[in-house]
Amino acid sequence: MKNQVVAIDFGTSKIVTLVAENSGTMRCDIVGAGIAGYDGYTDDGWNNPEDLNDRIRDSIEEAERQCKRKLRDVNIGVPAAFTKAYSTEVTVELKGTDPRVTGSDIKRAFRAAEEKIGAVNGIKVHWTPAWFTIDNGKKTLEATGKAGRELKAMISFVYAASPFVNDVRMRLMDLGYNVVGVYASAPGEMMLFLPEEERDHTAVLVDIGYLTTDVMIAEGDALVYLETLDIGGADIAVALADGLECSLQEAEERVKRAYVYGVDAAGETYDFPPVDGKPGRSFSRAEVTRIIEPKVEEIADAIKASVQRSGVRLGNWSSYYMTGGGMSFNRGGYKFLGQKLGLTVKETPKRTAKLNSPSYSSALGLLDLIIDTIEIKNRQPAGEGKIKGFFRSLLGG
């Protein structure tokens, strides 16, 4: 029997509604995708709240046309800008004459971590361990049943801003849809696009969007740090529009998207045709480079400062990955950003046959997280073989 999952992701420049079906033979088949451009948001809220319901409707109705059915129950993704991640270390003593880690001990560790973090404004939507150690031994997620006197854990909690969730829920209700689940998009994106072996050594995912840049640091299955920076691809386009005295659309379409980073192309030009009686213009690569590259350096500096603020210790084996539409489409973008950061920046792996563009990383990560959570809820806690599923079932998540 096929189960249908609907996920709505709110990016900084587009709303994406994905409809997926899963069955015994296929875990996730995307049968509908509705994409609607809109004006996005800032820390203060929606940039154009009066237009938002129409854009949400456009996104959902396009997904309905593609999947050929009317949708009702939907899951919403909370963007990183309206999400907070908290991680902390705790220690619990193991009890008994032959103490071994039990499910009750793990529950105690989670309760201790939540108490240590304290009161947090928002809705708890995601919680997971980064690692456990027994008697300061090797880090593991397979702690249950192991003997020792002391269990130490690094645990992460992700909270969604209540005003955002309540606002979107009411808007969807007004449009005739029922919200059945609330998820944070960042943990899903992190889990889907950072390879497990990289997360085990602590890894960084940078999603450069149109208006903002999300910096995510993962350790194991846990999102241990998350920050949204008020800089993105639009800042590059605005700098070009100002410097070249052209429209924002011209800057975006004729220069920003076409620019190739890190090449020696002295004779390359960026041409603007005549418009409304105005003569055409042409700009050299040198003129464009003087505008673009300092802005990318500014983005890189903001990312470096964010990682330093995180307090997370990155080792020699830690990796950086970049996604999002801000720079990922430009040839040489990964290498150039890496040079400015002083390290190697990798392209995220392709996880799906459909919508595998970096622009949809957040939406695909959200969808994967929802399906994973549904699958876990349908399993028995014992004998799953998938440790993150065990912990979510154990804790009622």
Stockholm file with secondary structure:
# STOCKHOLM 1.0

chainA/1-397         MKNQVVAIDFGTSKIVTLVAENSGTMRCDIVGAGIAGYDGYTDDGWNNPEDLNDRIRDSIEEAERQCKRKLRDVNIGVPAAFTKAYSTEVTVELKGTDPRVTGSDIKRAFRAAEEKIGAVNGIKVHWTPAWFTIDNGKKTLEATGKAGRELKAMISFVYAASPFVNDVRMRLMDLGYNVVGVYASAPGEMMLFLPEEERDHTAVLVDIGYLTTDVMIAEGDALVYLETLDIGGADIAVALADGLECSLQEAEERVKRAYVYGVDAAGETYDFPPVDGKPGRSFSRAEVTRIIEPKVEEIADAIKASVQRSGVRLGNWSSYYMTGGGMSFNRGGYKFLGQKLGLTVKETPKRTAKLNSPSYSSALGLLDLIIDTIEIKNRQPAGEGKIKGFFRSLLGG
#=GR chainA/1-397 SS CCEEEEEEEECSSEEEEEEEEECSSCSCEEEEEEEEECCCEETTEESCHHHHHHHHHHHHHHHHHHHTSCCCEEEEEECGGGEEEEEEEEEEECCSSSCBCCHHHHHHHHHHHHHHHCCCSSEEEEEEEEEEEETTCCCBSCCTTCBCSEEEEEEEEEEECHHHHHHHHHHHHHTTCEEEEEEEHHHHHHHHHSCHHHHTTCEEEEEECSSCEEEEEEETTEEEEEEEESCCHHHHHHHHHHHHTCCHHHIIIIIITTCCTTCCCTTCEEEECCBTTBCCEEEEHHHHHHHHHHHHHHHHHHHHHHHHHHCCCCCTTCEEEEESTTTTTSTTHHHHHHHHHTSCEEECCCCCSSSCSGGGHHHHHHHHHHHHHHHHHTSCSTTCSCHHHHHHHHTTC
#=GC SS_cons         CCEEEEEEEECSSEEEEEEEEECSSCSCEEEEEEEEECCCEETTEESCHHHHHHHHHHHHHHHHHHHTSCCCEEEEEECGGGEEEEEEEEEEECCSSSCBCCHHHHHHHHHHHHHHHCCCSSEEEEEEEEEEEETTCCCBSCCTTCBCSEEEEEEEEEEECHHHHHHHHHHHHHTTCEEEEEEEHHHHHHHHHSCHHHHTTCEEEEEECSSCEEEEEEETTEEEEEEEESCCHHHHHHHHHHHHTCCHHHIIIIIITTCCTTCCCTTCEEEECCBTTBCCEEEEHHHHHHHHHHHHHHHHHHHHHHHHHHCCCCCTTCEEEEESTTTTTSTTHHHHHHHHHTSCEEECCCCCSSSCSGGGHHHHHHHHHHHHHHHHHTSCSTTCSCHHHHHHHHTTC
//
